[in-house]
Amino acid sequence: MDTGDTAWVLASTALVMLMTPALGFFYGGLVQRKNVLSTIMHSFFILALISVQWVLWGYTLAFAPGSSWIGGLDWLGLRGVGMEPFADYSATIPHEAFMAFQMMFAVITPALITGAFAERKRFKAMVLFTLLWATFVYAPVAHWVWAVGGWLRTYGALDFAGGTVVHITAGVAALVAASMLGKRIGFGQGSLEPHNLTYTVLGAGLLWFGWFGFNAGSALGANGLAVNALVVTNTAAAMGALAWMTASWIRHGHPSVLGLAAGAVAGLVAITPASGYVNVTSSILIGLGAGVFCFFAVDILKRNVGVDDALDVFAVHGVGGIWGALATGLFATTSINPAGFDGLFYGNPGQLLKQTVAVGAVAAFTAVVTWVILKFVDITVGLRVPEQEEVLGLDTTTHGEVAYQL
């Protein structure tokens, strides 16, 4: 066991934990004032809920030895997950440290989805949906991609820190949820503007900070790979911020604060699967693509498709995650990580095909299972709040509290 590696993974676990409340601030600033508490509540509540679900049964389904599709129940309730290293996942750190690090990924993924149904979903529907989705979507996909014996890992698809496992699953689920819940009252009428962009910029800054644990922590050691992951993460985030803001400036005539913050997050999303496999030059191109592609995805979904993905979860996380996964197939190089594979631009076009298969399989599975879960939740507890509650706002009607005493 290496004490330096252990210290870095524990610190990274704390960094990733902070990302979920940070997401609450990022989302909270984007909704109307009457819904800011309910929006922040989603993220903070999920931090508590999935922390318990993960130790009881989530971790074993995701990582325990099992089939190529799902883990077994050997580690139910963390039985057998202790303070000694486990060679398959945590050769130089305690197995329990690896479990805790992965727990924070499991926490933030369903929290990302909440931005799609903000301002209109029943709280109890959100609770039931989160538990079912974390169990029947997140855990299987994590097993496919990261677990020893998982079929996408065996196939050779690369995902260093969660482009497919976290961002594509959350983005696709968000699109399905937004479509099934329908549009918010007032959608398309200019009445749903963000109430506090200072919260959003604060949240984006804390997400950027926490993302160093997300990506560099996925090296699972205090080593050169962690350093490279940190540098390319920062570079892609910066380029994504500049690209989105510039695209917004050209299209709308002003350099948008929201665009800068959203672009940084888009760059962070896109570099996530690639961060352990690409060099700094490639990270600039990945960030540039993320800022531009995600900016136009927002416009297309809002103006042409008409889906009310309230806080643009699919446009940022879905599109950004897809671009990042495919870009890994373009720019990956074994000069950065000998444990990976070269991408198309380094002489291995087959890697792009593997990344494409992973994107398609994860997106299709997520869409179908998310739809089934939402149908079940709608039948049992109902998905959407009554119209009067939506008009009054969920802070008072659901939680009996207000964010501001003005």
Phi and psi in degrees as a GROMACS rama.xvg file:
@    title "Ramachandran Plot"
@    xaxis  label "Phi"
@    yaxis  label "Psi"
@TYPE xy
-104.773  121.62  ASP-2
-68.8734  -33.7476  THR-3
-66.0463  -44.6707  GLY-4
-61.3991  -42.2538  ASP-5
-62.8258  -43.9833  THR-6
-61.1639  -42.1015  ALA-7
-66.4882  -41.9149  TRP-8
-67.4557  -37.893  VAL-9
-64.6892  -42.446  LEU-10
-63.81  -40.307  ALA-11
-65.1146  -36.4404  SER-12
-59.6261  -43.2976  THR-13
-65.8641  -38.7951  ALA-14
-62.2436  -44.5004  LEU-15
-70.1229  -33.9174  VAL-16
-58.84  -41.2141  MET-17
-64.0493  -23.4671  LEU-18
-63.7521  -30.4128  MET-19
-71.7175  -48.9708  THR-20
-61.3564  -33.6628  PRO-21
-61.6987  -39.9109  ALA-22
-60.6131  -38.4414  LEU-23
-58.2903  -41.8551  GLY-24
-68.9443  -41.5357  PHE-25
-58.1604  -47.8089  PHE-26
-72.2274  -39.3575  TYR-27
-59.6955  -35.6353  GLY-28
-70.9094  -19.8863  GLY-29
-87.7504  -14.1428  LEU-30
-95.1842  176.938  VAL-31
-71.4192  157.544  GLN-32
-58.2295  -32.0053  ARG-33
-74.0143  -6.42475  LYS-34
-124.52  11.0767  ASN-35
-67.5191  -41.3647  VAL-36
-66.1494  -42.7102  LEU-37
-64.1586  -34.4257  SER-38
-70.9353  -45.4093  THR-39
-64.0185  -37.3312  ILE-40
-58.2495  -39.4459  MET-41
-53.3492  -51.8877  HIS-42
-66.2702  -45.1639  SER-43
-67.842  -39.0242  PHE-44
-64.6875  -42.6214  PHE-45
-65.1571  -33.5216  ILE-46
-55.8457  -43.0113  LEU-47
-73.4882  -47.1847  ALA-48
-62.074  -50.0589  LEU-49
-76.3617  -24.406  ILE-50
-59.5912  -37.0069  SER-51
-78.4852  -45.6807  VAL-52
-58.3606  -39.7746  GLN-53
-64.1389  -44.6952  TRP-54
-73.8041  -27.5848  VAL-55
-77.5668  -53.0442  LEU-56
-143.899  -14.9035  TRP-57
-64.6766  -45.6771  GLY-58
-64.1747  -42.4293  TYR-59
-66.0288  -37.8738  THR-60
-66.1281  -31.9026  LEU-61
-83.0257  -38.4833  ALA-62
-125.694  -15.3753  PHE-63
-67.805  153.368  ALA-64
-56.4852  135.903  PRO-65
-166.993  -138.537  GLY-66
-88.6154  -175.994  SER-67
-75.931  -7.21934  SER-68
-108.534  -30.4391  TRP-69
-155.328  149.574  ILE-70
-76.7689  160.911  GLY-71
-84.5886  -167.036  GLY-72
-107.816  18.3097  LEU-73
-59.0348  -33.5296  ASP-74
-106.531  25.9741  TRP-75
-58.0986  129.545  LEU-76
64.6779  22.9599  GLY-77
64.3547  22.113  LEU-78
-61.0824  123.126  ARG-79
85.5194  -0.507517  GLY-80
-99.5477  103.122  VAL-81
-125.838  -154.292  GLY-82
-92.6369  0.48771  MET-83
-92.4408  152.552  GLU-84
-61.1955  153.974  PRO-85
-124.16  115.891  PHE-86
-56.2476  -37.5091  ALA-87
-66.1476  -32.7234  ASP-88
-123.423  -29.7725  TYR-89
-140.947  65.3258  SER-90
-63.4391  -29.156  ALA-91
-119.577  6.68236  THR-92
-133.3  159.71  ILE-93
-59.8306  142.992  PRO-94
-56.0035  -38.6766  HIS-95
-64.2612  -31.3344  GLU-96
-67.419  -41.3892  ALA-97
-61.7205  -43.5734  PHE-98
-58.059  -46.0531  MET-99
-65.0816  -40.4422  ALA-100
-60.6548  -47.3616  PHE-101
-66.1709  -28.6292  GLN-102
-59.0745  -39.5881  MET-103
-68.335  -27.3958  MET-104
-69.3934  -42.7164  PHE-105
-63.9141  -30.9293  ALA-106
-69.754  -49.641  VAL-107
-74.8927  -23.4773  ILE-108
-64.2801  -52.8692  THR-109
-67.2952  -25.3878  PRO-110
-64.5281  -34.9798  ALA-111
-59.3518  -38.0699  LEU-112
-63.8401  -29.8828  ILE-113
-59.6948  -23.9296  THR-114
-63.973  -22.9764  GLY-115
-75.0968  -33.3947  ALA-116
-111.694  19.4304  PHE-117
-56.2687  146.187  ALA-118
78.0437  4.61383  GLU-119
-152.646  -1.7823  ARG-120
-99.4785  140.442  LYS-121
-60.8535  142.303  ARG-122
-65.5711  -42.9374  PHE-123
-67.8291  -28.4298  LYS-124
-67.7723  -39.6107  ALA-125
-62.4443  -41.0557  MET-126
-62.3455  -50.7003  VAL-127
-64.917  -44.0202  LEU-128
-59.624  -44.9133  PHE-129
-61.4156  -45.1675  THR-130
-62.2828  -45.9653  LEU-131
-68.2387  -41.3232  LEU-132
-67.8748  -42.2143  TRP-133
-62.5964  -31.524  ALA-134
-82.5932  -43.1827  THR-135
-103.053  -8.7972  PHE-136
-117.601  -58.7573  VAL-137
-61.9415  -50.9321  TYR-138
-60.1512  -47.3327  ALA-139
-61.8032  -43.4071  PRO-140
-66.0641  -40.7004  VAL-141
-58.75  -39.091  ALA-142
-65.9339  -45.0277  HIS-143
-54.8475  -44.7758  TRP-144
-89.7388  -38.25  VAL-145
-112.936  -24.7982  TRP-146
-77.7727  147.013  ALA-147
-60.8396  123.772  VAL-148
93.9898  -11.6144  GLY-149
-60.909  140.845  GLY-150
-68.0629  -34.3376  TRP-151
-75.1094  -33.7863  LEU-152
-64.5898  -44.1279  ARG-153
-64.4351  -36.1423  THR-154
-65.5113  -30.0217  TYR-155
109.401  10.1442  GLY-156
-69.0536  140.868  ALA-157
-106.116  134.081  LEU-158
-153.826  96.1296  ASP-159
-66.5948  -43.6114  PHE-160
-138.369  10.8357  ALA-161
124.195  24.4375  GLY-162
-61.5924  -46.3135  GLY-163
-84.7027  -46.5518  THR-164
-64.1774  -40.9783  VAL-165
-98.4527  -59.1692  VAL-166
-80.9885  -40.7263  HIS-167
-69.3698  -42.1611  ILE-168
-61.3921  -46.3331  THR-169
-65.7483  -42.1659  ALA-170
-65.4926  -45.4454  GLY-171
-66.4943  -43.3366  VAL-172
-60.2414  -38.0892  ALA-173
-62.9217  -42.1038  ALA-174
-64.5133  -42.2765  LEU-175
-63.4693  -45.0979  VAL-176
-64.1329  -43.7315  ALA-177
-62.7066  -39.1924  ALA-178
-66.6422  -40.2734  SER-179
-75.2706  -34.1274  MET-180
-77.3243  -25.4877  LEU-181
85.1324  175.966  GLY-182
-79.4814  150.875  LYS-183
-68.0503  153.039  ARG-184
-61.4556  125.605  ILE-185
94.2095  -0.466232  GLY-186
-61.578  132.093  PHE-187
83.2228  2.16595  GLY-188
-109.808  9.54229  GLN-189
76.7431  11.9162  GLY-190
-102.692  6.47471  SER-191
-116.681  36.6567  LEU-192
-71.2538  151.938  GLU-193
-57.8845  139.765  PRO-194
-92.7011  -17.9  HIS-195
-159.487  87.4853  ASN-196
-70.6066  -15.5566  LEU-197
-64.3854  -38.3108  THR-198
-60.0422  -43.0226  TYR-199
-64.5039  -42.9306  THR-200
-67.1278  -39.8836  VAL-201
-59.0541  -47.116  LEU-202
-61.7075  -41.8533  GLY-203
-63.0768  -41.2643  ALA-204
-63.4379  -42.0662  GLY-205
-70.4048  -33.9656  LEU-206
-63.2926  -45.5342  LEU-207
-57.1893  -46.3094  TRP-208
-59.4864  -49.8437  PHE-209
-67.1565  -26.4834  GLY-210
-65.5424  -21.6302  TRP-211
-62.7545  -35.8616  PHE-212
-71.2238  -39.0569  GLY-213
-56.4582  -53.1693  PHE-214
-90.4826  -53.8345  ASN-215
-67.2418  -31.092  ALA-216
-65.8485  -24.8566  GLY-217
-70.5505  -8.75221  SER-218
-69.6806  -18.1952  ALA-219
58.1537  28.5356  LEU-220
-169.935  157.908  GLY-221
-87.5674  85.3146  ALA-222
-145.501  -176.866  ASN-223
-64.1192  -34.1188  GLY-224
-63.03  -39.4094  LEU-225
-63.3547  -39.9619  ALA-226
-62.8081  -47.0592  VAL-227
-61.1222  -42.8055  ASN-228
-61.1456  -40.0686  ALA-229
-64.6947  -45.5333  LEU-230
-66.4731  -45.5126  VAL-231
-68.6395  -30.5179  VAL-232
-63.2274  -48.9546  THR-233
-63.2922  -40.7445  ASN-234
-66.5406  -44.5643  THR-235
-65.473  -39.0504  ALA-236
-61.9934  -44.3608  ALA-237
-64.2249  -43.8991  ALA-238
-67.3335  -39.1495  MET-239
-61.2703  -41.5586  GLY-240
-62.536  -45.7726  ALA-241
-65.7311  -40.0287  LEU-242
-67.3298  -46.1853  ALA-243
-64.9583  -45.5076  TRP-244
-60.64  -40.9836  MET-245
-67.1681  -42.5296  THR-246
-61.1837  -42.2013  ALA-247
-65.0589  -40.3532  SER-248
-61.1684  -45.4816  TRP-249
-66.6602  -42.4752  ILE-250
-79.4537  -39.3735  ARG-251
-111.235  -6.43183  HIS-252
89.3464  8.0674  GLY-253
-152.28  147.287  HIS-254
-78.1796  108.083  PRO-255
-82.1361  131.997  SER-256
-64.1685  -45.1971  VAL-257
-61.1384  -40.332  LEU-258
-61.1148  -39.6561  GLY-259
-63.5622  -45.4141  LEU-260
-66.8866  -45.9049  ALA-261
-64.6675  -38.0051  ALA-262
-64.6972  -37.8021  GLY-263
-61.3855  -44.8153  ALA-264
-64.3052  -40.5909  VAL-265
-60.8716  -42.6533  ALA-266
-63.2465  -38.9646  GLY-267
-65.024  -41.6662  LEU-268
-60.6372  -48.4419  VAL-269
-67.7566  -34.0257  ALA-270
-79.2207  -14.5926  ILE-271
-55.9384  -52.1183  THR-272
-70.5879  -22.7527  PRO-273
-95.9772  -11.6631  ALA-274
-60.992  -25.5004  SER-275
-96.6023  9.73245  GLY-276
-133.776  -10.9535  TYR-277
-119.34  160.522  VAL-278
-92.8634  178.735  ASN-279
-66.3958  -40.0936  VAL-280
-59.3833  -43.4819  THR-281
-63.8813  -35.1178  SER-282
-65.0496  -30.2055  SER-283
-65.1319  -44.5728  ILE-284
-66.1046  -38.288  LEU-285
-65.1506  -43.497  ILE-286
-64.5223  -40.3713  GLY-287
-61.4382  -47.8049  LEU-288
-60.735  -41.4653  GLY-289
-61.9235  -46.7338  ALA-290
-60.6982  -42.6508  GLY-291
-75.2114  -50.2357  VAL-292
-62.2551  -44.0465  PHE-293
-70.2621  -35.7223  CYS-294
-59.259  -48.6866  PHE-295
-71.6346  -28.8874  PHE-296
-62.7762  -38.598  ALA-297
-59.938  -48.4124  VAL-298
-60.949  -44.6089  ASP-299
-64.7397  -45.7114  ILE-300
-66.2454  -41.7335  LEU-301
-73.4151  -45.349  LYS-302
-91.4295  -35.7959  ARG-303
-102.141  -41.3577  ASN-304
-85.3882  -36.256  VAL-305
78.8644  18.2898  GLY-306
-82.962  131.664  VAL-307
-92.5416  69.9912  ASP-308
-77.5316  93.6143  ASP-309
-49.9949  -44.9879  ALA-310
-117.007  27.1728  LEU-311
59.2951  43.301  ASP-312
-67.6985  -45.0407  VAL-313
-66.8833  -42.2028  PHE-314
-61.7047  -35.8272  ALA-315
-91.2031  -53.4139  VAL-316
-85.8663  -40.546  HIS-317
-68.0423  -56.1526  GLY-318
-66.3007  -43.0897  VAL-319
-62.8008  -40.2379  GLY-320
-67.5715  -40.1383  GLY-321
-63.7475  -47.0888  ILE-322
-60.0764  -43.6965  TRP-323
-63.3997  -41.4322  GLY-324
-65.3394  -42.9163  ALA-325
-69.1867  -38.4671  LEU-326
-63.5471  -30.4499  ALA-327
-61.2394  -38.3427  THR-328
-70.2089  -17.4238  GLY-329
-90.0503  -45.4748  LEU-330
-108.385  -6.12507  PHE-331
-59.4929  143.111  ALA-332
-144.807  136.181  THR-333
-72.3698  -8.5868  THR-334
-69.1012  -23.9345  SER-335
-88.1766  -44.4494  ILE-336
-141.53  100.611  ASN-337
-61.5033  -18.6391  PRO-338
-79.7134  -8.59446  ALA-339
-96.0424  -150.874  GLY-340
-136.983  157.193  PHE-341
-73.7637  149.247  ASP-342
-96.2091  -172.321  GLY-343
-54.9023  -45.4259  LEU-344
-76.6986  -1.55758  PHE-345
-118.867  24.9417  TYR-346
94.5884  10.3766  GLY-347
-129.734  80.22  ASN-348
-64.4002  -21.7738  PRO-349
-63.2321  -25.4426  GLY-350
-66.8633  -35.6448  GLN-351
-63.7505  -38.5511  LEU-352
-62.118  -44.0248  LEU-353
-62.1805  -39.9034  LYS-354
-65.929  -37.6531  GLN-355
-65.9737  -41.679  THR-356
-61.4756  -43.1746  VAL-357
-62.2323  -44.1224  ALA-358
-60.2671  -48.574  VAL-359
-64.2076  -43.771  GLY-360
-66.0559  -45.1154  ALA-361
-67.0658  -42.1565  VAL-362
-64.5735  -44.9732  ALA-363
-65.6153  -47.3853  ALA-364
-59.3342  -45.6069  PHE-365
-62.3388  -44.1525  THR-366
-61.3243  -46.4486  ALA-367
-67.6913  -49.0427  VAL-368
-68.8963  -36.8459  VAL-369
-61.7848  -42.53  THR-370
-61.1942  -44.5037  TRP-371
-62.4984  -44.6396  VAL-372
-62.5386  -44.7673  ILE-373
-65.0811  -36.7659  LEU-374
-62.5107  -43.5837  LYS-375
-63.0256  -44.1178  PHE-376
-63.9887  -39.7974  VAL-377
-64.0467  -40.4883  ASP-378
-68.4618  -36.2791  ILE-379
-85.9029  -50.32  THR-380
-122.794  -9.91608  VAL-381
85.5377  138.427  GLY-382
-86.5945  -42.3322  LEU-383
-111.998  144.23  ARG-384
-69.7197  156.564  VAL-385
-60.2582  155.479  PRO-386
-57.3345  -40.6602  GLU-387
-63.1797  -39.5136  GLN-388
-66.3432  -37.8761  GLU-389
-64.7665  -39.1148  GLU-390
-66.3817  -43.6791  VAL-391
-72.6252  -27.2758  LEU-392
104.913  145.23  GLY-393
-78.9045  -19.9173  LEU-394
-58.4431  -46.9173  ASP-395
-85.5293  -41.4564  THR-396
-76.1913  -31.1204  THR-397
-97.5134  -43.0484  THR-398
-107.494  -11.1006  HIS-399
64.8064  28.2588  GLY-400
-139.963  162.989  GLU-401
-128.103  149.444  VAL-402
-74.6798  -36.6737  ALA-403
-130.338  134.735  TYR-404
-101.65  95.5554  GLN-405
